């Protein structure tokens, strides 16, 4: 199936997973496809040459089911999209792959699974970490609500970590965070960047953000935050790049404490 280098848009049809008799290649690269990669593509277990979906506008996590494509020999390429979350260890099952494994230029994060790292030993063109955030804490994606019990567990795992320097939960294409912003973020005292742009967060800006005295850039724009700007933000005296709070529902008076941010270049 060769549909590359056109102007197709919209989501990838889940029905492509019904093409279970297909061998050789699925070429969908260099289009304008959006949305998630269908998990149903994991049913194409006889596909034995290429799966190429790079240079689109795909979002969401890489489906673990793609690890079922164990017969792929040449190309597995998902680079230059908006894919997020951790790289699934199941991709290490692509043991027949020899030519190309490329995931760069996405928003992938967390540690690189050992099962995937060892592919570098036998794949000629192996490019994963460039323009990703490998080694950083992953954000919550796609309508993940912080009031969920599972979210509390995730917060517990990162709260208070002085090793976390970049809190990047910016949504590039579609909003994926909702609910109130966890106050526990204020415990991440090693952070130098805080990005929660383009989500659906509501409620107040946590006063605990004033504890993040090492941050040099904060962007909370394009949310539904309301109430006043907390005076505690005046403690972020290392801000020397940006403080972006626009396109929310903030109200009240502007705190005079903002005047302490004397290093600020853009607000």
N, C-alpha and C positions, 0 to 999 in steps of 0.2 A: 504494500500500500504506500504509494509515493504521492504525497500532497504538499511537499515542501515548497517554500519560496513563492507563496501566493499572498492573498490578503484576507484569508479566512479569519473570522473573529468569533467571539462567544466561547462558551464552554466546549470542552472536548466531549463528544457524545459517549455516554457510558456504554452504549450499545456496541462500541468497537470491541468491547470485551467478548462479544459473541463470535468474533472471527477466529475461533479456536483452531481451525484447520490451516491458518495462515503460517507459512514459513518465511524465511528470508527477512524482509525489512518492514518496519513501520516508520516512515519519514513524515513528520509533522512540523519540522523546524522552519524557522523564518516565516512565521505568520503572525497573527495577532490574537492567538488563543488566550482565553482568560479562565479564571476559576481554578479549581483543584484538578490535579491529575487523577482520573478515575481509578479507583482501586480495582475495578474490573479488568484493567489491562494486565493484571497479574494472572489472569486465566490463559494468556497467550503463551502457554508453556512450550509450544513447538517453534516459537520465533527463535531463529538461530543465527541471525546475522546482525541486525541493527535495531535499536530503539532510540530514535533521535527526536527530541522535543525541545531543543534549545532555541533561544532567541524568539520567545513568545512573551506573554505577560502572565504566565501561570503563577498561582499563589498557593498557599497552604503547605502542609508537610509532604514530603516524599512518601508515597504509600509503601508500607512494609511489604505489601504483596508483590512489588516489583522484584523482590528477591526470589520469586518463583521462576524467573526467566533464566534458568540455569543453563540453557543451551545457547544463549547469546555469545557470539564469538568475536565480533568486531567492535561495534560502537554502542556505548550507553552514554548518551549526552543530554544533560538537562540544564546546561549552563545558560546564563543570561536570561533569567526569569526573575520572579519575586518569591521563590520558594523559601519556606521558613521552617523553624523548629530543628530538632536534632536529625542528623543523618542516621537512618535506621541501620542497625547492625546486620539486618537480613540481606543488605546489598552485598555483603561478603559471600553470599551464595553464588554470585556470578563467576563461578570458578573457570568457565570456559573462555572468558573474555581475555583478549590479548592486545587489541589495538587501541581502544580509547575509552576512558572512564573520566568524564568531565562534569563537575558540578559547580564550577566557579561562578562568580558574579551572581550570587543569590543572597539571601539573608539567613543562611544556615548557621547554626550555632551549636554550643555544647562541645564536649570532647569528641574527637574522631574515634569511632569504635575500632578496636584492634582488628576485627574481622574485615573491616573496610580498608584499613591502613595497609594490610598485607597485600592488597591488590596491586599496590605500587611495584611489587617485586616482579610481576609478570605482565602488566599492562604497559604498552609502549608510551602512550600519552595519558598520563594520570595527573589530573589537575583538580584539586578539591579546595584548598584553603584560600586561594587568592580571592579577594573581594568578598569573603564571608567573614563570620565572626567566630570561627572555630576556637574553642577554649573559653568562651564566655557563657554566662548564664542565659538560657533561652527564655524568651518571653512567652506569655500565655496567648493563645491564638484562637480566633474565630469564636466570638461570643462566649468566651470563658468568663465565668462570673466569679469574682473573688470571694463571694460569700460561700462558695462550695467548700465542702470538707476537704476535697482533694487540693484545692487552692491553698488552704491553710497549711497543708503538709508541705507544699512546695515553698511557701513563704518561710516555714520553719527551717528549711534546708539552706536558705540563703541569707536570712536575717542575721545581722551582726557580722557578716563576712567583710573583713577589711581587705580581702583580696579582690573583691568585685569592684572594678573601676569604671565600667561602662554599663549603665542600665538603659538598654536600647529596646524599648517596646513600641517604637514608632510603626504605625501601620502604613505601608506604602501604597496599597491599592484599596483595600476594603478594611473598615474598622473591625478590630478583633477583640478589644478590651472593653468591658462594660462594668457597671456598678461603681462603687466608691473606690478611690485609690487607697490601697492598704497603708496604714500608718507605719507598718513595719519597715517600709522603705527608708524611714528615717534612721534606722539602725545600721544602714549600709554606709558606714562612715568613711570607707575607703573610696567612695565613688567620686569621679571627676566629671561625669556626664550623666544627665538625667533626661531621657527622651520618652515622652508618652503622647506624642503628636498623633492627631487624626484617628482617635478612638471614639468611644461613646462613654467615657468616664463622666460621672455626675457627682453631685455633692460638693463639699468644700475641699480646697487644697489643704492637705494635712499640715498642721503647724509643725509636725515633726520634720518636715523638709528643712526647717531652719537648722537642724543638726548636721546637715550635709555640707559642712563648711569647706570641704575641699573641691566642690563642683565648680567648674569654670563655664559650664553651659547648661541651661535649663530650657526645655521646650515642652509646653503643655497645650499648645494651640490646637484648634479644631477639636474640641471636646464639648461637653455640656456642663462644665464646672460652674458652680454658682457661689453665692455669698461673697464675702469680702476677701481681698488679698491679705493673707496673714502677715502680721507685722514681723514675724519670725524670719521671713525671707530677707529682711535687712541684715541678717547674720551671715549671709552668703557673700562675704567680702572678697572672695577669690574669683567671683564671676567676672571674667574679662572678655567674654565672647558674646553670648546672647542670653536674654531672658524673654521668652516668648510666651505670653499668656493670652494673646489675641484670639478672637473668634470663639469665645465661650459665653457664659451668661453671668459674668462677675459683676458685682454691684458695690454700693457703698462708697466710702471715701478712699482716696489713694493714700496709703500709709506713708508718713514722712520718712520712715525707716528705709525706704527704697533709696533715699538720698545717700545712704552709706555705701552704696555699691559704686564706688568711685572709679573702679577699673572697667566698668561695663562699656563695651564698644557698641552694642546694638541691643535695643529693647523693643 
